[in-house]
Amino acid sequence: MKVVAIIGTYRKGGVVDMAVDEILASAQTQGADTEKIYLIDRRVEFCTNCRTCTQQPGEKRGECAVHDEMGAILDTIEAADALVIGSPMNFWTVTAVTKRFIERLVCYAYWPWGMPAPKPRTTRTEKPAVIVASSAAPAIMARTLTKMIKLLKSVAKLLGAKTIGVLFVGFAAGEQHPVLKDRVKKKARALGMRLVAASANQQNAGRV
């Protein structure tokens, strides 16, 4: 099986990146292949709201009029068996590079001119996902007082995944070179194992 992580951090080696590494390392011990996609390293342009991609009917994502690396990223995601979606919190929401990626996911909606609101092309969630986030604030405060996790869960759903776990690391900005606490590593590794198990169960159910 293949686990793909989409990472919207600006700091490689930072809290979100380290937490994702723990999840992926745990998945690897269960036999999974893993891949990390750093959004800062990929050419993903801004959505222009032209809605070209939303005019095409059917469950398959619409073709974007912008030619960059977004299509290749989505091909990789669609081919994965499980996802990890990670972003630090900036100004009480995801980073700008993550938001840019999210806005381009409109291709998974059908929204022809004249329809008052977009409609997801499919509501099937055929793969598991884990959400990873961090904040300078206490985790419980940042998680309950913002809609960041709700947003990332909606991203997972658009990508055909069901969120099975969330790792939210608080007090993440206290040190220039942070180190993950043992309890965070333990939870991250448990989520990695759970991700593989959920994917295996999903695949077995699909064979019945």
MDTraj code that builds the backbone (N, CA, C; nanometers):
import mdtraj as md
import numpy as np

residues = "MET LYS VAL VAL ALA ILE ILE GLY THR TYR ARG LYS GLY GLY VAL VAL ASP MET ALA VAL ASP GLU ILE LEU ALA SER ALA GLN THR GLN GLY ALA ASP THR GLU LYS ILE TYR LEU ILE ASP ARG ARG VAL GLU PHE CYS THR ASN CYS ARG THR CYS THR GLN GLN PRO GLY GLU LYS ARG GLY GLU CYS ALA VAL HIS ASP GLU MET GLY ALA ILE LEU ASP THR ILE GLU ALA ALA ASP ALA LEU VAL ILE GLY SER PRO MET ASN PHE TRP THR VAL THR ALA VAL THR LYS ARG PHE ILE GLU ARG LEU VAL CYS TYR ALA TYR TRP PRO TRP GLY MET PRO ALA PRO LYS PRO ARG THR THR ARG THR GLU LYS PRO ALA VAL ILE VAL ALA SER SER ALA ALA PRO ALA ILE MET ALA ARG THR LEU THR LYS MET ILE LYS LEU LEU LYS SER VAL ALA LYS LEU LEU GLY ALA LYS THR ILE GLY VAL LEU PHE VAL GLY PHE ALA ALA GLY GLU GLN HIS PRO VAL LEU LYS ASP ARG VAL LYS LYS LYS ALA ARG ALA LEU GLY MET ARG LEU VAL ALA ALA SER ALA ASN GLN GLN ASN ALA GLY ARG VAL".split()
xyz = np.array([
    [0.0834, -0.1199, 0.0000],
    [0.0000, 0.0000, 0.0000],
    [0.0865, 0.1243, 0.0000],
    [0.0266, 0.2362, -0.0407],
    [0.1003, 0.3619, -0.0521],
    [0.0334, 0.4692, 0.0321],
    [0.1140, 0.5358, 0.1160],
    [0.0671, 0.6475, 0.1969],
    [0.1326, 0.7744, 0.1442],
    [0.0522, 0.8732, 0.1103],
    [0.1028, 0.9999, 0.0590],
    [0.0716, 1.1110, 0.1589],
    [0.1720, 1.1911, 0.1905],
    [0.1553, 1.3043, 0.2818],
    [0.1637, 1.4346, 0.2036],
    [0.0651, 1.5205, 0.2222],
    [0.0638, 1.6538, 0.1615],
    [0.0945, 1.7527, 0.2733],
    [0.2048, 1.8247, 0.2611],
    [0.2549, 1.9055, 0.3718],
    [0.2594, 2.0524, 0.3328],
    [0.1880, 2.1353, 0.4095],
    [0.1801, 2.2780, 0.3796],
    [0.2626, 2.3642, 0.4731],
    [0.3709, 2.3100, 0.5252],
    [0.4574, 2.3886, 0.6126],
    [0.5586, 2.4678, 0.5311],
    [0.6100, 2.5743, 0.5911],
    [0.7191, 2.6509, 0.5303],
    [0.8538, 2.6092, 0.5882],
    [0.8509, 2.5281, 0.6938],
    [0.9734, 2.4914, 0.7644],
    [0.9932, 2.3406, 0.7613],
    [1.0784, 2.2951, 0.6705],
    [1.1138, 2.1534, 0.6708],
    [1.1897, 2.1237, 0.7998],
    [1.1552, 2.0136, 0.8619],
    [1.2170, 1.9817, 0.9897],
    [1.1467, 2.0459, 1.1070],
    [1.0365, 2.1180, 1.0814],
    [0.9598, 2.1793, 1.1885],
    [0.8634, 2.0805, 1.2526],
    [0.7758, 2.1312, 1.3362],
    [0.6872, 2.0450, 1.4148],
    [0.5980, 1.9579, 1.3277],
    [0.5286, 2.0191, 1.2317],
    [0.4397, 1.9400, 1.1459],
    [0.5188, 1.8379, 1.0662],
    [0.6313, 1.8793, 1.0114],
    [0.7143, 1.7888, 0.9316],
    [0.7633, 1.6707, 1.0155],
    [0.8078, 1.6965, 1.1372],
    [0.8555, 1.5882, 1.2235],
    [0.7425, 1.4939, 1.2619],
    [0.6255, 1.5493, 1.2890],
    [0.5115, 1.4656, 1.3248],
    [0.4710, 1.3766, 1.2079],
    [0.4701, 1.4331, 1.0872],
    [0.4390, 1.3536, 0.9688],
    [0.5426, 1.2432, 0.9504],
    [0.6692, 1.2748, 0.9730],
    [0.7745, 1.1734, 0.9619],
    [0.7498, 1.0560, 1.0557],
    [0.7043, 1.0848, 1.1767],
    [0.6759, 0.9775, 1.2728],
    [0.5618, 0.8890, 1.2229],
    [0.4589, 0.9515, 1.1687],
    [0.3458, 0.8754, 1.1146],
    [0.3910, 0.7869, 0.9985],
    [0.4678, 0.8445, 0.9074],
    [0.5122, 0.7692, 0.7908],
    [0.6093, 0.6582, 0.8294],
    [0.6967, 0.6859, 0.9252],
    [0.7911, 0.5834, 0.9701],
    [0.7162, 0.4644, 1.0299],
    [0.6124, 0.4943, 1.1060],
    [0.5307, 0.3876, 1.1641],
    [0.4602, 0.3081, 1.0553],
    [0.4079, 0.3775, 0.9539],
    [0.3420, 0.3092, 0.8423],
    [0.4400, 0.2200, 0.7672],
    [0.5637, 0.2664, 0.7544],
    [0.6648, 0.1869, 0.6862],
    [0.6947, 0.0565, 0.7589],
    [0.6906, 0.0590, 0.8912],
    [0.7153, -0.0640, 0.9681],
    [0.6047, -0.1664, 0.9442],
    [0.4896, -0.1198, 0.8953],
    [0.3786, -0.2098, 0.8637],
    [0.3779, -0.2488, 0.7163],
    [0.4854, -0.2121, 0.6457],
    [0.4995, -0.2527, 0.5059],
    [0.4538, -0.1508, 0.4034],
    [0.4174, -0.0317, 0.4453],
    [0.3683, 0.0690, 0.3515],
    [0.4827, 0.1422, 0.2814],
    [0.4597, 0.1790, 0.1567],
    [0.5466, 0.2729, 0.0872],
    [0.4938, 0.4132, 0.1170],
    [0.5834, 0.5094, 0.1286],
    [0.5397, 0.6439, 0.1643],
    [0.6025, 0.7487, 0.0731],
    [0.5340, 0.8606, 0.0609],
    [0.5836, 0.9733, -0.0181],
    [0.5386, 1.1028, 0.0460],
    [0.6260, 1.2011, 0.0486],
    [0.5940, 1.3327, 0.1026],
    [0.5900, 1.4342, -0.0112],
    [0.4839, 1.5131, -0.0136],
    [0.4714, 1.6217, -0.1110],
    [0.4758, 1.7533, -0.0345],
    [0.5873, 1.8261, -0.0485],
    [0.5980, 1.9583, 0.0118],
    [0.5388, 2.0596, -0.0861],
    [0.4323, 2.1259, -0.0469],
    [0.3683, 2.2210, -0.1370],
    [0.4592, 2.3382, -0.1714],
    [0.5521, 2.3732, -0.0820],
    [0.6436, 2.4848, -0.1114],
    [0.7417, 2.4501, -0.2235],
    [0.7590, 2.3200, -0.2508],
    [0.8532, 2.2781, -0.3547],
    [0.7860, 2.2557, -0.4898],
    [0.6539, 2.2659, -0.4940],
    [0.5824, 2.2342, -0.6173],
    [0.5192, 2.3597, -0.6765],
    [0.5112, 2.3625, -0.8071],
    [0.4551, 2.4792, -0.8757],
    [0.3032, 2.4638, -0.8810],
    [0.2377, 2.5246, -0.7844],
    [0.0916, 2.5249, -0.7783],
    [0.0460, 2.6699, -0.7849],
    [-0.0156, 2.7062, -0.8956],
    [-0.0575, 2.8444, -0.9154],
    [-0.1899, 2.8718, -0.8432],
    [-0.2240, 2.9990, -0.8310],
    [-0.3496, 3.0375, -0.7703],
    [-0.4668, 2.9992, -0.8604],
    [-0.5771, 2.9606, -0.7986],
    [-0.7008, 2.9398, -0.8724],
    [-0.7494, 3.0759, -0.9221],
    [-0.7927, 3.0835, -1.0484],
    [-0.8403, 3.2095, -1.1053],
    [-0.9924, 3.2207, -1.1016],
    [-1.0592, 3.1204, -1.0445],
    [-1.2064, 3.1185, -1.0395],
    [-1.2702, 3.1239, -1.1773],
    [-1.2014, 3.0707, -1.2784],
    [-1.2605, 3.0670, -1.4121],
    [-1.3693, 2.9603, -1.4218],
    [-1.3641, 2.8608, -1.3317],
    [-1.4631, 2.7535, -1.3206],
    [-1.4680, 2.6622, -1.4426],
    [-1.3627, 2.6640, -1.5230],
    [-1.3567, 2.5733, -1.6373],
    [-1.3670, 2.4280, -1.5920],
    [-1.2971, 2.3945, -1.4847],
    [-1.2930, 2.2562, -1.4369],
    [-1.4271, 2.2095, -1.3822],
    [-1.5110, 2.3032, -1.3414],
    [-1.6379, 2.2658, -1.2776],
    [-1.7502, 2.2420, -1.3768],
    [-1.7275, 2.2716, -1.5017],
    [-1.8341, 2.2594, -1.6018],
    [-1.8532, 2.1166, -1.6507],
    [-1.7507, 2.0342, -1.6344],
    [-1.7543, 1.8981, -1.6888],
    [-1.8277, 1.8050, -1.5931],
    [-1.9341, 1.7362, -1.6390],
    [-2.0095, 1.6465, -1.5511],
    [-1.9329, 1.5169, -1.5238],
    [-1.9833, 1.4399, -1.4273],
    [-1.9239, 1.3107, -1.3966],
    [-1.8442, 1.3124, -1.2674],
    [-1.8041, 1.1929, -1.2227],
    [-1.7321, 1.1803, -1.0968],
    [-1.5839, 1.2144, -1.1101],
    [-1.5289, 1.2019, -1.2278],
    [-1.3873, 1.2324, -1.2475],
    [-1.3629, 1.3821, -1.2328],
    [-1.2517, 1.4183, -1.1699],
    [-1.2235, 1.5609, -1.1491],
    [-1.2147, 1.6339, -1.2824],
    [-1.2574, 1.7609, -1.2787],
    [-1.2541, 1.8409, -1.3998],
    [-1.1122, 1.8818, -1.4361],
    [-1.0912, 1.9065, -1.5630],
    [-0.9584, 1.9464, -1.6103],
    [-0.9382, 2.0960, -1.5906],
    [-0.8307, 2.1313, -1.5209],
    [-0.8012, 2.2709, -1.4913],
    [-0.7401, 2.3403, -1.6120],
    [-0.7741, 2.4675, -1.6277],
    [-0.7183, 2.5463, -1.7379],
    [-0.5766, 2.5936, -1.7087],
    [-0.5350, 2.5844, -1.5824],
    [-0.4000, 2.6258, -1.5431],
    [-0.3059, 2.5062, -1.5552],
    [-0.1980, 2.5237, -1.6256],
    [-0.1048, 2.4141, -1.6483],
    [0.0179, 2.4305, -1.5573],
    [0.0182, 2.3534, -1.4504],
    [0.1288, 2.3554, -1.3561],
    [0.1434, 2.2139, -1.2999],
    [0.1897, 2.2001, -1.1757],
    [0.2116, 2.0665, -1.1204],
    [0.0925, 2.0123, -1.0416],
    [-0.0157, 2.0868, -1.0348],
    [-0.1297, 2.0443, -0.9542],
    [-0.1889, 1.9129, -1.0037],
    [-0.1986, 1.8983, -1.1343],
    [-0.2539, 1.7748, -1.1897],
    [-0.1727, 1.6533, -1.1500],
    [-0.0411, 1.6655, -1.1562],
    [0.0465, 1.5536, -1.1184],
    [0.0329, 1.5219, -0.9699],
    [0.0196, 1.6262, -0.8865],
    [0.0003, 1.6043, -0.7432],
    [-0.1294, 1.5281, -0.7181],
    [-0.2361, 1.5682, -0.7843],
    [-0.3645, 1.5017, -0.7641],
    [-0.3627, 1.3587, -0.8180],
    [-0.2894, 1.3346, -0.9257],
    [-0.2742, 1.1965, -0.9756],
    [-0.2092, 1.1091, -0.8680],
    [-0.1064, 1.1630, -0.8027],
    [-0.0372, 1.0880, -0.6973],
    [-0.1309, 1.0619, -0.5801],
    [-0.2075, 1.1625, -0.5427],
    [-0.3016, 1.1477, -0.4313],
    [-0.4089, 1.0445, -0.4636],
    [-0.4633, 1.0515, -0.5836],
    [-0.5695, 0.9590, -0.6228],
    [-0.5200, 0.8142, -0.6274],
    [-0.3921, 0.7956, -0.6574],
    [-0.3357, 0.6608, -0.6644],
    [-0.2975, 0.6059, -0.5272],
    [-0.2980, 0.6920, -0.4253],
    [-0.2581, 0.6496, -0.2908],
    [-0.3689, 0.5694, -0.2238],
    [-0.3286, 0.4895, -0.1255],
    [-0.4239, 0.4113, -0.0468],
    [-0.4623, 0.4816, 0.0827],
    [-0.3805, 0.5771, 0.1257],
    [-0.4062, 0.6506, 0.2496],
    [-0.3353, 0.7850, 0.2415],
    [-0.3874, 0.8829, 0.3170],
    [-0.3344, 1.0189, 0.3101],
    [-0.2996, 1.0725, 0.4483],
    [-0.1996, 1.1605, 0.4507],
    [-0.1704, 1.2434, 0.5660],
    [-0.1717, 1.3869, 0.5150],
    [-0.2484, 1.4727, 0.5811],
    [-0.2593, 1.6127, 0.5395],
    [-0.2144, 1.7003, 0.6556],
    [-0.1080, 1.7780, 0.6340],
    [-0.0514, 1.8541, 0.7443],
    [-0.0299, 2.0005, 0.7133],
    [-0.0600, 2.0862, 0.8118],
    [-0.0334, 2.2293, 0.7985],
    [-0.0189, 2.2913, 0.9364],
    [0.0763, 2.3818, 0.9535],
    [0.0788, 2.4642, 1.0746],
    [-0.0371, 2.5635, 1.0704],
    [-0.0667, 2.6221, 1.1842],
    [-0.1677, 2.7268, 1.1915],
    [-0.1009, 2.8635, 1.1796],
    [-0.1475, 2.9436, 1.0855],
    [-0.1044, 3.0820, 1.0707],
    [-0.2278, 3.1715, 1.0734],
    [-0.2319, 3.2662, 1.1645],
    [-0.3480, 3.3551, 1.1755],
    [-0.4774, 3.2753, 1.1859],
    [-0.4755, 3.1714, 1.2672],
    [-0.5927, 3.0920, 1.3036],
    [-0.6483, 3.0065, 1.1912],
    [-0.5672, 2.9786, 1.0903],
    [-0.6103, 2.8875, 0.9853],
    [-0.4872, 2.8246, 0.9210],
    [-0.5063, 2.7536, 0.8116],
    [-0.3950, 2.6881, 0.7444],
    [-0.3033, 2.7918, 0.6808],
    [-0.1849, 2.7499, 0.6442],
    [-0.0900, 2.8395, 0.5782],
    [-0.1421, 2.8796, 0.4399],
    [-0.0866, 2.9862, 0.3875],
    [-0.1291, 3.0358, 0.2563],
    [-0.1029, 2.9334, 0.1467],
    [0.0093, 2.8622, 0.1556],
    [0.0401, 2.7635, 0.0516],
    [-0.0587, 2.6472, 0.0579],
    [-0.1049, 2.6140, 0.1773],
    [-0.2075, 2.5109, 0.1902],
    [-0.3400, 2.5601, 0.1353],
    [-0.3740, 2.6840, 0.1652],
    [-0.4998, 2.7409, 0.1158],
    [-0.5002, 2.7478, -0.0370],
    [-0.3867, 2.7805, -0.0943],
    [-0.3781, 2.7845, -0.2411],
    [-0.4068, 2.6467, -0.3002],
    [-0.3508, 2.5428, -0.2367],
    [-0.3762, 2.4052, -0.2793],
    [-0.5247, 2.3726, -0.2647],
    [-0.5842, 2.4111, -0.1520],
    [-0.7241, 2.3801, -0.1257],
    [-0.8155, 2.4439, -0.2303],
    [-0.7883, 2.5694, -0.2644],
    [-0.8748, 2.6372, -0.3605],
    [-0.8735, 2.5682, -0.4964],
    [-0.7631, 2.5045, -0.5302],
    [-0.7548, 2.4343, -0.6578],
    [-0.8350, 2.3039, -0.6578],
    [-0.8825, 2.2619, -0.5408],
    [-0.9620, 2.1391, -0.5327],
    [-1.1050, 2.1592, -0.5806],
    [-1.1375, 2.2781, -0.6293],
    [-1.2696, 2.3021, -0.6855],
    [-1.2947, 2.2104, -0.8047],
    [-1.1895, 2.1537, -0.8602],
    [-1.2043, 2.0605, -0.9732],
    [-1.2819, 1.9347, -0.9332],
    [-1.2944, 1.9105, -0.8024],
    [-1.3710, 1.7955, -0.7554],
    [-1.5179, 1.8306, -0.7336],
    [-1.5578, 1.9470, -0.7802],
    [-1.6973, 1.9890, -0.7691],
    [-1.7571, 2.0081, -0.9082],
    [-1.8869, 1.9832, -0.9197],
    [-1.9608, 2.0106, -1.0423],
    [-2.0395, 2.1387, -1.0189],
    [-2.0125, 2.2426, -1.0972],
    [-2.0722, 2.3735, -1.0746],
    [-2.0897, 2.4478, -1.2070],
    [-2.1777, 2.3986, -1.2912],
    [-2.1985, 2.4683, -1.4191],
    [-2.2620, 2.6044, -1.3962],
    [-2.2429, 2.6917, -1.4927],
    [-2.3024, 2.8253, -1.4821],
    [-2.4544, 2.8121, -1.4722],
    [-2.5110, 2.8859, -1.3784],
    [-2.6542, 2.8796, -1.3548],
    [-2.6904, 2.8012, -1.2305],
    [-2.6013, 2.7105, -1.1871],
    [-2.6255, 2.6372, -1.0629],
    [-2.5836, 2.7255, -0.9464],
    [-2.6697, 2.7428, -0.8444],
    [-2.6399, 2.8392, -0.7372],
    [-2.5226, 2.8027, -0.6482],
    [-2.4905, 2.6736, -0.6378],
    [-2.3803, 2.6325, -0.5497],
    [-2.3134, 2.5079, -0.6064],
    [-2.1863, 2.4875, -0.5750],
    [-2.1174, 2.3682, -0.6255],
    [-2.1644, 2.2417, -0.5547],
    [-2.1515, 2.1295, -0.6228],
    [-2.1892, 2.0004, -0.5673],
    [-2.0705, 1.9049, -0.5807],
    [-2.0292, 1.8416, -0.4720],
    [-1.9175, 1.7455, -0.4832],
    [-1.9483, 1.6388, -0.5874],
    [-1.8495, 1.6040, -0.6648],
    [-1.8700, 1.5041, -0.7704],
    [-1.9004, 1.3662, -0.7125],
    [-1.8473, 1.3379, -0.5960],
    [-1.8746, 1.2113, -0.5288],
    [-1.8631, 1.2325, -0.3787],
    [-1.9352, 1.1542, -0.3034],
    [-1.9265, 1.1601, -0.1569],
    [-1.8616, 1.0338, -0.1008],
    [-1.8115, 0.9495, -0.1890],
    [-1.7464, 0.8268, -0.1441],
    [-1.6125, 0.8594, -0.0789],
    [-1.5846, 0.7933, 0.0320],
    [-1.4553, 0.8079, 0.0994],
    [-1.3924, 0.6693, 0.1066],
    [-1.3057, 0.6404, 0.0111],
    [-1.2540, 0.5055, -0.0068],
    [-1.1138, 0.4856, 0.0496],
    [-1.0612, 0.5858, 0.1190],
    [-0.9290, 0.5706, 0.1792],
    [-0.9265, 0.6463, 0.3115],
    [-0.8426, 0.6058, 0.4053],
    [-0.8330, 0.6763, 0.5332],
    [-0.7354, 0.7939, 0.5256],
    [-0.7554, 0.8910, 0.6136],
    [-0.6662, 1.0066, 0.6205],
    [-0.6418, 1.0443, 0.7654],
    [-0.5237, 1.1005, 0.7891],
    [-0.4882, 1.1560, 0.9194],
    [-0.4538, 1.3027, 0.8999],
    [-0.5035, 1.3868, 0.9891],
    [-0.4773, 1.5304, 0.9858],
    [-0.3699, 1.5642, 1.0882],
    [-0.2715, 1.6457, 1.0486],
    [-0.1659, 1.6910, 1.1383],
    [-0.1626, 1.8439, 1.1366],
    [-0.1649, 1.9043, 1.2535],
    [-0.1616, 2.0503, 1.2628],
    [-0.0793, 2.0922, 1.3839],
    [-0.0362, 2.2162, 1.3833],
    [0.0378, 2.2700, 1.4977],
    [0.0005, 2.4160, 1.5173],
    [0.0207, 2.4630, 1.6401],
    [-0.0126, 2.6020, 1.6719],
    [0.0761, 2.6513, 1.7842],
    [0.1010, 2.7818, 1.7850],
    [0.1731, 2.8420, 1.8965],
    [0.0873, 2.8419, 2.0221],
    [-0.0436, 2.8408, 2.0042],
    [-0.1374, 2.8386, 2.1165],
    [-0.1510, 2.6970, 2.1713],
    [-0.2099, 2.6799, 2.2884],
    [-0.2385, 2.5451, 2.3371],
    [-0.3268, 2.4711, 2.2375],
    [-0.3013, 2.3435, 2.2185],
    [-0.3723, 2.2669, 2.1162],
    [-0.5231, 2.2704, 2.1357],
    [-0.5687, 2.2539, 2.2586],
    [-0.7127, 2.2497, 2.2823],
    [-0.7782, 2.3832, 2.2489],
    [-0.7087, 2.4930, 2.2743],
    [-0.7633, 2.6252, 2.2416],
    [-0.7685, 2.6451, 2.0908],
    [-0.6567, 2.6156, 2.0245],
    [-0.6498, 2.6359, 1.8803],
    [-0.7491, 2.5469, 1.8069],
    [-0.7674, 2.4263, 1.8576],
    [-0.8569, 2.3325, 1.7897],
    [-1.0034, 2.3683, 1.8088],
    [-1.0387, 2.4123, 1.9271],
    [-1.1803, 2.4383, 1.9555],
    [-1.2260, 2.5765, 1.9124],
    [-1.1355, 2.6735, 1.9062],
    [-1.1745, 2.8103, 1.8744],
    [-1.1582, 2.8463, 1.7272],
    [-1.1103, 2.7528, 1.6465],
    [-1.0952, 2.7786, 1.5035],
    [-1.1611, 2.6668, 1.4236],
    [-1.1748, 2.6911, 1.2943],
    [-1.2345, 2.5908, 1.2044],
    [-1.1292, 2.5198, 1.1205],
    [-1.0029, 2.5267, 1.1662],
    [-0.8939, 2.4714, 1.0865],
    [-0.9082, 2.3205, 1.0638],
    [-0.9393, 2.2455, 1.1688],
    [-0.9503, 2.1012, 1.1539],
    [-1.0713, 2.0653, 1.0685],
    [-1.1808, 2.1378, 1.0862],
    [-1.2985, 2.1150, 1.0024],
    [-1.2638, 2.1361, 0.8558],
    [-1.1854, 2.2400, 0.8278],
    [-1.1433, 2.2677, 0.6906],
    [-1.0599, 2.1529, 0.6348],
    [-0.9621, 2.1058, 0.7126],
    [-0.8750, 1.9992, 0.6642],
    [-0.9503, 1.8678, 0.6481],
    [-1.0493, 1.8441, 0.7330],
    [-1.1328, 1.7250, 0.7154],
    [-1.2127, 1.7339, 0.5860],
    [-1.2596, 1.8541, 0.5520],
    [-1.3336, 1.8709, 0.4265],
    [-1.2421, 1.8497, 0.3065],
    [-1.1155, 1.8879, 0.3211],
    [-1.0171, 1.8620, 0.2162],
    [-1.0004, 1.7124, 0.1951],
    [-0.9849, 1.6386, 0.3054],
    [-0.9720, 1.4934, 0.2967],
    [-1.0919, 1.4334, 0.2251],
    [-1.2106, 1.4809, 0.2590],
    [-1.3323, 1.4269, 0.1981],
    [-1.3362, 1.4540, 0.0487],
    [-1.2980, 1.5755, 0.0085],
    [-1.2932, 1.6070, -0.1345],
    [-1.1960, 1.5159, -0.2085],
    [-1.0897, 1.4750, -0.1394],
    [-0.9887, 1.3877, -0.1988],
    [-1.0259, 1.2404, -0.1873],
    [-1.1486, 1.2126, -0.1443],
    [-1.1963, 1.0759, -0.1369],
    [-1.1519, 1.0006, -0.0141],
    [-1.1247, 1.0731, 0.0938],
    [-1.0731, 1.0097, 0.2155],
    [-1.1584, 1.0449, 0.3363],
    [-1.1605, 0.9543, 0.4332],
    [-1.2288, 0.9755, 0.5595],
    [-1.1243, 0.9956, 0.6686],
    [-1.1372, 1.1024, 0.7449],
    [-1.0420, 1.1304, 0.8523],
    [-1.0636, 1.0330, 0.9674],
    [-0.9580, 0.9588, 1.0018],
    [-0.9681, 0.8612, 1.1103],
    [-0.8898, 0.9049, 1.2337],
    [-0.8175, 1.0151, 1.2234],
    [-0.7406, 1.0620, 1.3381],
    [-0.6832, 1.1998, 1.3156],
    [-0.6646, 1.2730, 1.4252],
    [-0.6086, 1.4088, 1.4200],
    [-0.4964, 1.4192, 1.5228],
    [-0.3846, 1.4745, 1.4801],
    [-0.2741, 1.5054, 1.5708],
    [-0.2534, 1.6561, 1.5688],
    [-0.2870, 1.7208, 1.6796],
    [-0.2739, 1.8669, 1.6886],
    [-0.1713, 1.8965, 1.7973],
    [-0.0599, 1.9564, 1.7585],
    [0.0496, 1.9852, 1.8505],
    [0.0442, 2.1323, 1.8910],
    [0.0269, 2.1596, 2.0191],
    [0.0226, 2.2961, 2.0685],
    [0.1575, 2.3453, 2.1185],
    [0.1649, 2.4730, 2.1505],
    [0.2888, 2.5367, 2.1985],
    [0.4060, 2.5063, 2.1041],
    [0.3793, 2.5159, 1.9732],
    [0.4778, 2.4723, 1.8739],
    [0.5812, 2.5785, 1.8390],
    [0.5639, 2.7005, 1.8890],
    [0.6529, 2.8098, 1.8491],
    [0.7436, 2.8563, 1.9623],
    [0.7597, 2.7738, 2.0633],
    [0.8377, 2.8164, 2.1786],
    [0.9878, 2.8108, 2.1590],
    [1.0321, 2.7304, 2.0635],
    [1.1762, 2.7146, 2.0409],
    [1.2082, 2.7281, 1.8929],
    [1.3259, 2.7806, 1.8644],
    [1.3666, 2.7963, 1.7249],
    [1.3868, 2.6610, 1.6590],
    [1.4394, 2.5654, 1.7362],
    [1.4623, 2.4307, 1.6848],
    [1.3858, 2.3326, 1.7735],
    [1.2571, 2.3154, 1.7478],
    [1.1730, 2.2344, 1.8366],
    [1.2054, 2.0854, 1.8288],
    [1.1702, 2.0166, 1.9341],
    [1.1833, 1.8712, 1.9411],
    [1.0478, 1.8161, 1.9834],
    [1.0020, 1.7118, 1.9162],
    [0.8735, 1.6534, 1.9508],
    [0.8811, 1.5829, 2.0858],
    [0.7800, 1.6040, 2.1676],
    [0.7713, 1.5341, 2.2939],
    [0.7423, 1.3860, 2.2700],
    [0.7811, 1.3029, 2.3643],
    [0.7625, 1.1588, 2.3487],
    [0.6156, 1.1223, 2.3316],
    [0.5278, 1.1928, 2.4026],
    [0.3854, 1.1597, 2.3923],
    [0.3321, 1.1919, 2.2525],
    [0.3867, 1.2964, 2.1888],
    [0.3458, 1.3305, 2.0529],
    [0.3958, 1.2244, 1.9553],
    [0.5203, 1.1821, 1.9742],
    [0.5746, 1.0760, 1.8886],
    [0.4932, 0.9479, 1.9024],
    [0.4556, 0.9159, 2.0258],
    [0.3791, 0.7936, 2.0509],
    [0.2449, 0.7996, 1.9797],
    [0.1762, 0.9132, 1.9889],
    [0.0475, 0.9266, 1.9222],
    [0.0640, 0.9225, 1.7707],
    [0.1698, 0.9873, 1.7195],
    [0.1937, 0.9883, 1.5756],
    [0.2166, 0.8472, 1.5234],
    [0.2950, 0.7695, 1.5963],
    [0.3228, 0.6325, 1.5527],
    [0.1978, 0.5455, 1.5617],
    [0.1149, 0.5695, 1.6615],
    [-0.0111, 0.4959, 1.6713],
    [-0.1017, 0.5296, 1.5529],
    [-0.1013, 0.6556, 1.5118],
    [-0.1820, 0.6961, 1.3973],
    [-0.1299, 0.6338, 1.2683],
    [0.0006, 0.6199, 1.2566],
    [0.0574, 0.5545, 1.1392],
    [0.0123, 0.4101, 1.1274],
    [0.0127, 0.3391, 1.2397],
    [-0.0334, 0.1998, 1.2413],
    [-0.1824, 0.1926, 1.2112],
    [-0.2571, 0.2866, 1.2678],
    [-0.4020, 0.2876, 1.2450],
    [-0.4345, 0.3169, 1.0995],
    [-0.3560, 0.4021, 1.0379],
    [-0.3764, 0.4372, 0.8973],
    [-0.3607, 0.3144, 0.8080],
    [-0.2555, 0.2363, 0.8329],
    [-0.2314, 0.1162, 0.7531],
    [-0.3417, 0.0129, 0.7758],
    [-0.3801, -0.0050, 0.9017],
    [-0.4848, -0.1027, 0.9334],
    [-0.6174, -0.0639, 0.8679],
    [-0.6509, 0.0659, 0.8731],
    [-0.7764, 0.1120, 0.8133],
    [-0.7749, 0.0942, 0.6624],
    [-0.6603, 0.1189, 0.6004],
    [-0.6489, 0.1019, 0.4564],
    [-0.6632, -0.0450, 0.4180],
    [-0.6009, -0.1318, 0.4961],
    [-0.6115, -0.2755, 0.4694],
    [-0.7555, -0.3231, 0.4828],
    [-0.8241, -0.2751, 0.5859],
    [-0.9634, -0.3123, 0.6057],
    [-1.0508, -0.2644, 0.4894],
    [-1.0218, -0.1435, 0.4430],
    [-1.0980, -0.0874, 0.3311],
    [-1.0765, -0.1703, 0.2055],
    [-0.9520, -0.2091, 0.1810],
    [-0.9219, -0.2885, 0.0625],
    [-0.9856, -0.4263, 0.0703],
    [-0.9825, -0.4856, 0.1890],
    [-1.0435, -0.6185, 0.2068],
    [-1.1948, -0.6109, 0.1880],
    [-1.2555, -0.5029, 0.2372],
    [-1.3992, -0.4860, 0.2213],
    [-1.4362, -0.4706, 0.0743],
    [-1.3461, -0.4068, -0.0018],
    [-1.3724, -0.3865, -0.1436],
    [-1.3653, -0.5150, -0.2243],
    [-1.2961, -0.6151, -0.1687],
    [-1.2841, -0.7438, -0.2393],
    [-1.4019, -0.8361, -0.2128],
    [-1.4810, -0.8038, -0.1085],
    [-1.5934, -0.8913, -0.0736],
    [-1.7059, -0.8785, -0.1788],
])
top = md.Topology()
chain = top.add_chain()
for i, resn in enumerate(residues, 1):
    res = top.add_residue(resn, chain, resSeq=i)
    for name in ("N", "CA", "C"):
        top.add_atom(name, md.element.get_by_symbol(name[0]), res)
traj = md.Trajectory(xyz[None], top)
